[in-house]
Amino acid sequence: AAESLLGCVQSCGQRYGTTVILDTVHGANTVKIRNYRMDENPHYGELAKESVVHLRQMFNFLQVEEYLFVTADEYSIVKLTEKGAAFLETPEPIEMKMAKEREKQAAGSSKKSRRGAKLPAGAAEFTEKEETLFEALRALRREIASEEKVPPYIVFSDKTLTHMCILKPVTEAEMLEVSGVGAYKFEKYGERFLECVRKFLES
């Protein structure tokens, strides 16, 4: 799966965003895919049997583990890191803990799980609800970037927002465990992002 995702990014010249990459390996037959001629990509449809949720989990894992990154500019293009390029030169086994397709949990058990042991960075159990949280965090990042007249990545990188979705911090101590959040960044932006996460968990 990692070879397919990273290979797709490489073979398209690192020109497209996350949705195009995921749709390509999933074998989607959309107007955008046909217009970009990604249906001719050598990795087109290689992961067609995977669910969209699992594909997103694997993509997020590769991002958190720094095999690829997404630019923080207006177009959010997927790029390979040196680590990702090296993997394609000499592939080796990559393991991640894959989240099961979970049924809705009772609020109590969900809270207990969240208060339990901290998820490791590699266990990127992104669910569809966490996709919603990610988009909410990105919207907040855009709002702050607009206020300060700086590019969004100056606030937080996509990798930091991804890790934030995995850990779901609700206190300062928990937020400081997120990759890319130090004391300075927390002082400037921490409380607003904590509030965003709290609202998500209450909804």
C-alpha positions as CSV (number, residue, x, y, z in Angstrom):
1,A,0.0,0.0,0.0
2,A,2.9,2.4,0.8
3,E,4.5,1.6,-2.5
4,S,1.3,2.4,-4.3
5,L,0.6,5.7,-2.5
6,L,4.2,7.0,-2.6
7,G,4.7,5.7,-6.2
8,C,1.6,7.5,-7.3
9,V,2.9,10.7,-5.9
10,Q,6.2,10.2,-7.6
11,S,4.9,9.1,-11.0
12,C,2.5,12.1,-11.3
13,G,5.4,14.5,-10.8
14,Q,4.3,15.5,-7.3
15,R,1.8,17.9,-8.8
16,Y,-1.6,17.0,-7.2
17,G,-3.3,17.1,-3.9
18,T,-4.5,14.4,-1.5
19,T,-7.9,13.8,-3.1
20,V,-6.4,13.2,-6.5
21,I,-3.8,10.8,-5.1
22,L,-6.3,8.8,-3.1
23,D,-8.9,8.7,-5.9
24,T,-6.2,7.5,-8.3
25,V,-5.0,4.5,-6.2
26,H,-8.7,3.7,-5.4
27,G,-9.5,3.6,-9.1
28,A,-12.1,6.4,-9.1
29,N,-13.7,7.3,-12.5
30,T,-14.2,11.0,-12.0
31,V,-14.0,13.9,-14.4
32,K,-11.0,15.3,-12.5
33,I,-9.1,12.0,-12.7
34,R,-9.8,11.7,-16.4
35,N,-8.9,15.3,-17.1
36,Y,-5.6,14.9,-15.3
37,R,-5.2,11.5,-17.1
38,M,-4.5,9.9,-13.8
39,D,-6.5,6.9,-15.0
40,E,-3.3,6.2,-17.0
41,N,-1.1,6.4,-13.9
42,P,0.7,3.1,-13.3
43,H,-0.7,2.9,-9.8
44,Y,-4.3,3.6,-10.8
45,G,-6.7,1.2,-9.0
46,E,-4.0,-0.7,-7.2
47,L,-5.8,-0.2,-3.8
48,A,-9.3,-0.4,-5.1
49,K,-10.2,-3.0,-2.5
50,E,-9.3,-0.7,0.4
51,S,-12.0,1.4,1.9
52,V,-11.7,5.2,1.6
53,V,-11.3,5.5,5.4
54,H,-8.4,3.0,5.4
55,L,-6.8,4.7,2.5
56,R,-6.9,8.0,4.4
57,Q,-5.5,6.3,7.5
58,M,-2.6,5.0,5.5
59,F,-2.0,8.4,3.9
60,N,-2.0,10.1,7.3
61,F,0.4,7.5,8.7
62,L,2.8,8.1,5.9
63,Q,2.6,11.8,6.5
64,V,3.1,11.6,10.3
65,E,6.0,9.2,9.7
66,E,7.5,11.7,7.3
67,Y,7.4,9.7,4.1
68,L,5.5,12.5,2.5
69,F,4.2,15.9,3.3
70,V,1.5,18.3,2.0
71,T,2.4,21.8,1.2
72,A,0.7,24.5,3.3
73,D,0.0,26.9,0.4
74,E,-3.3,27.5,-1.4
75,Y,-3.2,24.3,-3.4
76,S,-2.0,21.8,-0.8
77,I,0.2,19.6,-3.1
78,V,1.5,16.2,-1.9
79,K,5.3,15.8,-2.1
80,L,7.7,13.1,-1.2
81,T,10.3,13.6,1.5
82,E,13.8,12.3,1.2
83,K,12.7,9.4,3.4
84,G,9.8,8.6,1.0
85,A,12.1,8.8,-2.1
86,A,14.6,6.5,-0.4
87,F,11.8,4.0,0.4
88,L,10.8,3.8,-3.3
89,E,14.5,3.2,-4.2
90,T,14.7,0.3,-1.7
91,P,11.3,-0.7,-0.3
92,E,11.2,-2.3,3.1
93,P,8.3,-3.5,5.3
94,I,6.2,-0.7,6.9
95,E,3.8,-1.7,9.6
96,M,1.0,0.4,11.0
97,K,-1.8,-0.4,13.4
98,M,-5.0,-0.2,11.3
99,A,-8.2,1.0,12.9
100,K,-11.2,-1.4,12.4
101,E,-14.4,-0.1,10.9
102,R,-15.9,0.7,14.3
103,E,-19.5,1.0,15.2
104,K,-20.7,4.0,17.2
105,Q,-19.5,3.7,20.8
106,A,-21.3,4.9,23.9
107,A,-20.2,8.3,25.0
108,G,-18.8,6.8,28.2
109,S,-16.6,4.2,26.5
110,S,-15.4,6.8,24.0
111,K,-14.3,9.1,26.8
112,K,-12.6,6.3,28.6
113,S,-10.7,5.3,25.5
114,R,-9.6,8.9,24.9
115,R,-8.4,9.2,28.5
116,G,-6.4,6.0,28.3
117,A,-2.9,5.5,27.0
118,K,-1.7,8.1,24.4
119,L,-1.8,6.8,20.9
120,P,1.6,6.5,19.2
121,A,2.2,8.8,16.3
122,G,2.2,5.9,13.9
123,A,-1.2,4.6,14.9
124,A,-3.1,7.1,12.7
125,E,-6.7,5.8,13.4
126,F,-8.4,8.5,11.3
127,T,-12.2,8.0,11.2
128,E,-14.7,9.9,9.1
129,K,-15.5,12.0,12.2
130,E,-11.8,12.9,12.6
131,E,-11.8,14.0,9.0
132,T,-14.4,16.6,10.2
133,L,-12.1,17.6,13.0
134,F,-9.2,18.0,10.6
135,E,-11.2,20.3,8.4
136,A,-12.3,22.3,11.4
137,L,-8.7,22.7,12.5
138,R,-7.6,23.7,9.0
139,A,-10.4,26.4,8.9
140,L,-9.2,27.8,12.2
141,R,-5.6,27.8,10.9
142,R,-6.7,29.7,7.8
143,E,-8.6,32.2,10.0
144,I,-5.6,32.9,12.2
145,A,-3.2,33.1,9.2
146,S,-5.5,35.7,7.7
147,E,-5.6,37.7,10.9
148,E,-1.8,37.7,11.1
149,K,-1.3,38.0,7.4
150,V,1.1,35.0,7.2
151,P,0.9,31.7,5.3
152,P,-1.0,28.9,7.1
153,Y,2.0,26.7,7.6
154,I,3.5,29.5,9.9
155,V,0.7,28.7,12.3
156,F,0.8,24.9,12.2
157,S,1.8,22.4,9.5
158,D,-0.6,19.7,8.2
159,K,1.5,17.2,10.1
160,T,0.8,19.0,13.3
161,L,-2.9,19.2,12.6
162,T,-2.9,15.4,11.8
163,H,-1.2,14.6,15.0
164,M,-3.7,16.9,16.8
165,C,-6.6,14.8,15.4
166,I,-4.9,11.6,16.6
167,L,-4.2,12.8,20.2
168,K,-7.3,15.1,20.6
169,P,-5.7,17.2,23.3
170,V,-8.0,19.0,25.8
171,T,-5.4,20.4,28.2
172,E,-2.2,22.4,27.8
173,A,-0.1,19.4,28.8
174,E,-1.8,17.2,26.2
175,M,-1.4,19.9,23.5
176,L,2.3,20.1,24.2
177,E,2.6,16.4,23.3
178,V,1.5,17.2,19.8
179,S,4.3,17.2,17.2
180,G,5.2,20.8,16.3
181,V,3.5,22.4,19.3
182,G,6.0,24.0,21.7
183,A,5.6,26.5,24.5
184,Y,5.8,29.5,22.1
185,K,3.2,28.1,19.6
186,F,0.9,27.1,22.5
187,E,1.1,30.6,24.0
188,K,0.1,32.1,20.6
189,Y,-2.4,29.6,19.3
190,G,-2.9,26.8,21.8
191,E,-6.2,27.8,23.5
192,R,-8.0,28.5,20.3
193,F,-7.1,25.0,19.0
194,L,-7.9,23.4,22.3
195,E,-11.4,25.0,22.1
196,C,-11.9,23.6,18.6
197,V,-11.0,20.1,19.8
198,R,-13.3,20.4,22.8
199,K,-16.2,21.4,20.7
200,F,-15.6,18.5,18.4
201,L,-15.5,16.0,21.3
202,E,-18.7,17.5,22.8
203,S,-20.6,17.4,19.5
